[in-house]
Amino acid sequence: MTGPHSLHATDWGRRDARRTVVCVHGYSGNSRDFDFLARDLARDARVVCIDMAGRGGSDWLPAAPHYHFGQFLADIDSMFAQLEVKEADWVGTSMGGLLGLLLASRPTNPVRRLVMNDIGAFVPMDALQHIGRNLAAPARFDSLDAVEAHLRHTHRDWGDISDAQYRHLARHHSRAAEGGGLRLHYDPQITRLMQPFPLSPGIFFWDAWYRVRCPVLLMRGELSGVLPADVADTMVEIKPQAQLVEIPGAGHAPALMSPLEIAVVREFLREAPAARDAARPGLRSAA
């Protein structure tokens, strides 16, 4: 593990709320990706949205090899200890969903209910390569408009995002660059870790999936290649109690910004049966 470093989190709601929800972003995301979801959930829960190391307001690590799941899980353990939270619901997009899966697979863990947003127990290599290509970005942008244009291209698969929400993403995904202009919020070193793995079909997490005991909501973009339909269906066959909801028109990964997507997450975390209703307009449910 690397040495001491600081993590930043955006904290919503009352700190003495009955429930705590932890939200963790995708590989190139940050905590502010969840602002629209967190604002809704914070009406009756504390919502802690983390910037993983190298992203958002958190410290960058000394070298690219330090950005690995072992380090991220150690950071999460430290965060739970500092927050004095013994149990929490977990909402993870892409990489954040895998971290939630690995955390929930432990014999003793704090995850009460798990939302895995467009990520599963197998991630195909071509999907990883697609994510890696989207990480490529100019070192400097001349304006916020240029940042927004870049995000509209790299996040074109996120589904239902309004113009105002794209502007919100642009503001929170950019930082002042040395010498003027703007840069993206994440450490450029993390792009090196998404290079193709030779002779590998993908990354497998089936062992972890078999060990998960908490309720799980799988959210899948209808057009996603990162969570193929057959992988999602197999996960539900293994764990029939898991819920699968498909978001129409989205690829990788649903933004969790639209009222429809927010409602699905909210109702699952509140244990309301409506999240399993196959008749909900616009959604396909495997429940």
C-alpha positions in Angstrom: 0.0 0.0 0.0 1.1 3.5 -0.6 1.8 6.0 2.2 -0.6 8.5 3.8 -2.9 10.4 1.6 -6.1 12.3 1.9 -9.5 11.4 0.5 -12.3 13.9 -0.2 -16.0 13.2 0.1 -19.2 15.2 -0.5 -21.5 14.7 2.5 -25.2 15.1 2.2 -28.1 15.0 4.7 -28.1 14.7 8.5 -25.2 13.0 10.1 -27.5 11.4 12.6 -29.8 10.0 9.9 -31.0 6.4 10.5 -29.4 5.2 7.2 -26.1 5.9 5.5 -25.7 5.6 1.8 -22.1 5.5 0.3 -21.8 6.4 -3.4 -18.6 5.6 -5.4 -18.0 6.7 -9.0 -16.6 5.1 -12.1 -13.0 5.0 -13.2 -12.8 8.6 -14.4 -15.6 10.0 -12.4 -15.8 11.8 -9.1 -18.2 12.3 -6.1 -20.1 15.1 -7.8 -21.4 12.7 -10.4 -23.9 11.7 -7.7 -25.2 15.2 -6.9 -28.7 14.7 -8.3 -29.1 11.3 -6.8 -27.7 12.3 -3.4 -29.9 15.4 -3.2 -32.9 13.1 -3.4 -31.7 10.3 -1.1 -30.6 12.9 1.5 -34.2 13.6 2.4 -34.1 10.6 4.7 -30.5 9.3 4.8 -26.9 10.5 5.1 -25.3 10.2 1.7 -21.5 10.1 1.5 -20.0 10.4 -2.0 -16.3 9.6 -2.2 -13.6 10.8 -4.5 -11.3 7.8 -4.8 -7.6 8.5 -4.8 -6.5 10.4 -7.9 -9.9 11.9 -8.6 -11.8 15.0 -7.6 -10.6 16.6 -4.4 -8.6 13.5 -3.2 -4.8 13.3 -3.3 -3.0 11.8 -6.3 -0.8 8.8 -5.6 2.9 8.7 -6.3 2.8 6.4 -9.3 0.4 4.6 -11.6 0.8 1.1 -10.0 -0.5 2.4 -6.7 -4.0 2.8 -8.2 -5.3 -0.7 -7.6 -8.4 -2.2 -5.9 -6.4 -3.3 -2.8 -5.5 0.3 -2.2 -9.0 1.5 -2.9 -10.5 -1.0 -0.5 -8.0 -0.1 2.2 -9.0 3.6 1.8 -12.7 2.6 2.0 -12.0 0.7 5.3 -10.3 3.7 6.7 -13.2 5.9 5.6 -15.8 3.7 7.3 -13.7 3.8 10.5 -13.4 7.6 10.5 -17.1 8.0 9.8 -17.9 5.5 12.6 -20.4 3.8 10.3 -21.0 0.1 10.9 -23.6 -0.4 8.1 -24.4 1.4 4.9 -26.1 1.0 1.6 -23.7 1.1 -1.4 -24.3 2.7 -4.8 -21.5 2.1 -7.2 -21.1 3.0 -10.9 -18.8 0.9 -12.9 -15.5 0.7 -10.9 -17.5 1.8 -7.8 -19.9 -1.1 -8.3 -16.9 -3.5 -8.4 -15.5 -2.1 -5.2 -19.0 -2.6 -3.6 -19.1 -6.2 -4.9 -15.6 -6.9 -3.4 -16.5 -5.3 -0.1 -19.9 -7.1 0.1 -18.2 -10.4 -0.6 -16.2 -10.4 2.6 -17.5 -12.6 5.4 -17.9 -9.5 7.6 -18.7 -6.3 5.8 -20.7 -3.1 6.3 -22.8 -3.4 3.1 -26.6 -3.6 3.9 -27.8 -3.3 0.3 -25.8 -3.1 -2.9 -26.5 -1.2 -6.2 -24.2 -2.2 -9.0 -24.6 0.4 -11.8 -23.7 -1.2 -15.2 -21.0 -3.5 -14.0 -21.0 -7.2 -13.4 -19.1 -10.4 -12.4 -17.4 -10.4 -15.8 -16.0 -7.4 -17.7 -15.1 -8.1 -21.3 -11.7 -7.0 -22.6 -13.2 -5.0 -25.5 -15.3 -3.1 -22.9 -12.2 -2.3 -20.9 -10.5 -1.0 -24.0 -13.5 1.2 -24.8 -13.3 2.7 -21.3 -9.5 3.2 -21.8 -10.1 5.1 -25.0 -12.6 7.4 -23.3 -9.9 8.3 -20.8 -7.7 9.9 -23.4 -8.0 13.7 -23.2 -6.1 16.9 -24.0 -3.8 18.1 -21.3 -5.4 21.5 -21.5 -8.8 22.9 -22.5 -9.3 26.6 -23.5 -12.7 26.9 -21.9 -15.5 25.3 -20.0 -17.4 24.9 -23.3 -14.5 22.8 -24.6 -14.6 20.6 -21.4 -18.3 20.1 -21.9 -17.9 19.2 -25.5 -15.3 16.6 -24.5 -17.6 15.1 -21.8 -20.6 15.0 -24.3 -18.4 12.8 -26.4 -17.0 10.5 -23.7 -20.3 10.3 -21.7 -22.5 9.9 -24.8 -23.5 6.4 -23.5 -24.8 7.7 -20.1 -28.3 8.1 -21.4 -30.7 10.8 -20.2 -28.6 13.9 -19.3 -29.9 17.4 -19.7 -27.9 20.4 -21.0 -27.9 21.8 -17.4 -26.5 18.4 -16.1 -23.8 18.4 -18.7 -22.8 21.9 -17.6 -22.8 20.6 -14.0 -20.5 17.7 -15.0 -18.2 20.1 -16.9 -17.8 22.4 -13.9 -17.0 19.5 -11.5 -14.8 17.5 -13.9 -12.5 20.4 -14.6 -9.7 22.2 -12.7 -7.5 25.2 -13.3 -4.5 24.2 -15.4 -1.0 25.5 -14.9 -0.3 28.3 -17.4 -4.0 29.0 -17.9 -7.0 27.1 -19.2 -8.5 24.0 -17.7 -7.6 20.3 -17.2 -9.7 17.3 -16.2 -9.9 16.5 -12.5 -8.2 13.1 -12.5 -4.5 12.1 -12.4 -3.4 11.4 -16.0 -1.4 8.4 -14.6 -4.6 6.4 -14.2 -5.0 6.2 -18.0 -1.9 4.0 -18.2 -3.7 1.3 -16.2 -6.4 0.7 -18.8 -4.1 -0.5 -21.6 -5.0 -3.9 -23.1 -4.1 -7.0 -21.3 -2.6 -9.5 -23.7 -4.4 -12.8 -24.4 -7.2 -12.1 -21.8 -10.9 -12.3 -22.5 -11.6 -9.9 -19.7 -11.7 -9.7 -15.9 -13.7 -12.2 -13.8 -15.4 -11.5 -10.4 -17.6 -14.6 -10.2 -16.0 -15.8 -6.9 -16.9 -12.6 -5.3 -20.5 -12.7 -6.7 -21.1 -16.2 -5.2 -20.1 -14.8 -1.7 -22.4 -11.8 -1.7 -25.3 -12.3 0.8 -26.9 -8.8 0.9 -29.8 -7.7 -1.5 -28.4 -6.5 -4.8 -29.8 -4.3 -7.5 -28.2 -4.7 -10.9 -28.8 -1.7 -13.2 -27.9 -2.2 -16.8 -27.8 0.2 -19.7 -29.9 -1.3 -22.5 -27.0 -0.8 -25.0 -24.2 -1.6 -22.6 -21.2 -3.6 -23.7 -19.6 -3.4 -20.2 -22.4 -5.4 -18.6 -23.5 -7.7 -21.4 -27.1 -9.0 -21.1 -26.0 -12.6 -20.8 -23.7 -11.8 -17.9 -26.5 -9.9 -16.1 -28.9 -12.8 -16.7 -26.4 -15.3 -15.4 -25.8 -13.3 -12.3 -29.6 -13.4 -11.6 -29.7 -17.1 -12.3 -27.0 -17.6 -9.7 -28.8 -15.3 -7.2 -32.5 -15.3 -8.0 -33.1 -12.8 -5.2 -31.0 -10.2 -7.1 -33.0 -7.6 -9.0 -32.1 -6.6 -12.6 -33.4 -3.4 -14.1 -32.5 -2.3 -17.6 -32.4 1.5 -18.4 -33.7 2.1 -22.0 -31.5 4.1 -24.3 -28.4 4.0 -22.1 -25.1 2.3 -22.6 -22.3 2.4 -20.1 -23.3 3.7 -17.7 -26.7 5.1 -16.8 -26.0 8.6 -15.3 -28.4 8.2 -12.3 -29.5 11.7 -12.9 -32.9 11.3 -14.4 -36.1 11.0 -12.2 -36.7 7.5 -13.5 -33.2 6.2 -12.5 -33.2 8.0 -9.2 -36.6 6.5 -8.3 -35.3 3.0 -9.1 -32.4 3.4 -6.7 -34.4 5.2 -4.0 -37.1 2.5 -3.9 -34.6 -0.3 -3.8 -32.7 1.2 -0.9 -36.0 1.9 0.9 -37.0 -1.8 0.3 -40.2 -0.6 -1.5 -41.6 -3.2 -3.8 -42.2 -0.7 -6.7 -38.5 -1.0 -7.7 -39.3 -4.6 -8.7 -42.4 -3.7 -10.7 -42.0 -5.0 -14.2 -44.8 -2.8 -15.3 -42.9 0.4 -14.5 -43.0 2.4 -17.7 -39.8 2.3 -19.8 -38.0 -0.3 -17.7 -37.4 -4.0 -18.2 -37.1 -5.9 -14.9 -35.9 -9.4 -14.5 -37.4 -9.7 -11.1 
